[in-house]
Amino acid sequence: MSNVIDLSFERRQRSRSRRWRKDLREIDETGTVVLMTASGKIAAYAGPPDEETGDVVFVDAEEAIYGPLSLMIELAHELKQKPSALLMAMGGLHLEPVRAV
């Protein structure tokens, strides 16, 4: 056995550990989906979906749905595919997942 330390291996281990910790922080964070204006201001928060159409209903912050940020990112991606979101985008509004503070 040699006393030589493989620095490239150590560097990869540190990098992997750092990425893993970062991923855990992002998963543990709470998030929500918001309707943003073109200037970056929050217009409304996503609430529970409508029973009949399945489209999202926009509400105040107190009534908004909150959950893990990773799920909110997926929800925002799904909602962006709906026709109503495409119409809102033409009007200058867009959906964004955000961290809840």
C-alpha positions as CSV (number, residue, x, y, z in Angstrom):
1,M,0.0,0.0,0.0
2,S,1.2,3.4,-0.8
3,N,0.7,6.6,1.2
4,V,-0.4,8.4,-2.0
5,I,-3.9,9.9,-1.8
6,D,-5.9,9.9,-5.0
7,L,-7.0,13.5,-5.1
8,S,-9.3,13.1,-8.1
9,F,-11.2,10.4,-6.2
10,E,-11.5,12.6,-3.1
11,R,-12.7,15.5,-5.3
12,R,-15.3,13.3,-6.9
13,Q,-16.5,12.1,-3.5
14,R,-16.8,15.7,-2.2
15,S,-18.6,16.8,-5.3
16,R,-21.1,13.9,-5.1
17,S,-21.7,14.6,-1.5
18,R,-22.3,18.3,-2.1
19,R,-24.8,17.6,-4.9
20,W,-26.6,15.0,-2.7
21,R,-27.0,17.5,0.1
22,K,-28.2,20.2,-2.3
23,D,-30.8,17.8,-3.8
24,L,-32.1,17.0,-0.3
25,R,-32.4,20.7,0.6
26,E,-34.5,21.3,-2.6
27,I,-36.7,18.3,-1.9
28,D,-37.4,19.3,1.6
29,E,-38.4,22.8,0.7
30,T,-42.0,23.8,0.5
31,G,-43.2,25.4,-2.6
32,T,-46.3,26.6,-4.5
33,V,-47.3,27.6,-8.0
34,V,-48.0,31.2,-8.7
35,L,-49.3,33.3,-11.6
36,M,-46.7,35.9,-12.5
37,T,-47.1,39.1,-14.4
38,A,-44.6,40.1,-17.1
39,S,-42.9,42.5,-14.6
40,G,-42.3,39.6,-12.2
41,K,-45.0,40.3,-9.6
42,I,-47.3,37.6,-8.2
43,A,-50.8,38.0,-9.5
44,A,-52.4,35.0,-7.8
45,Y,-51.6,31.6,-6.2
46,A,-52.7,28.2,-7.6
47,G,-55.4,26.7,-5.5
48,P,-57.1,23.3,-5.7
49,P,-58.2,22.2,-9.2
50,D,-61.8,22.7,-10.4
51,E,-64.0,19.6,-10.0
52,E,-65.5,19.9,-13.5
53,T,-62.8,21.1,-15.8
54,G,-59.6,20.0,-13.9
55,D,-58.2,23.4,-14.5
56,V,-56.4,25.2,-11.6
57,V,-58.3,27.9,-9.7
58,F,-56.3,30.9,-8.6
59,V,-56.8,32.1,-5.0
60,D,-55.1,34.2,-2.3
61,A,-52.0,33.1,-0.5
62,E,-54.0,31.7,2.5
63,E,-56.0,29.3,0.2
64,A,-53.1,28.2,-2.0
65,I,-51.9,24.7,-2.3
66,Y,-48.4,24.1,-0.9
67,G,-46.3,21.0,-1.1
68,P,-42.8,19.7,-1.8
69,L,-41.0,21.9,-4.3
70,S,-40.3,19.0,-6.6
71,L,-44.0,18.2,-6.9
72,M,-44.9,21.9,-7.4
73,I,-42.3,22.0,-10.3
74,E,-44.1,19.0,-11.9
75,L,-47.5,20.6,-11.3
76,A,-46.4,23.9,-13.0
77,H,-45.1,22.0,-16.0
78,E,-48.4,20.1,-16.3
79,L,-50.5,23.3,-15.9
80,K,-48.4,25.1,-18.6
81,Q,-49.7,22.5,-21.1
82,K,-53.4,23.4,-20.6
83,P,-55.2,25.7,-23.1
84,S,-56.1,28.2,-20.4
85,A,-52.4,28.6,-19.4
86,L,-51.5,29.2,-23.1
87,L,-54.1,31.9,-23.3
88,M,-52.8,33.6,-20.2
89,A,-49.3,33.5,-21.6
90,M,-50.5,35.4,-24.6
91,G,-51.8,38.0,-22.2
92,G,-48.5,38.3,-20.4
93,L,-49.1,36.0,-17.5
94,H,-47.1,32.8,-16.8
95,L,-47.0,30.0,-14.2
96,E,-44.0,29.6,-12.1
97,P,-43.1,27.2,-9.2
98,V,-41.7,29.2,-6.2
99,R,-40.3,28.4,-2.8
100,A,-42.7,29.2,0.0
101,V,-41.2,31.4,2.7
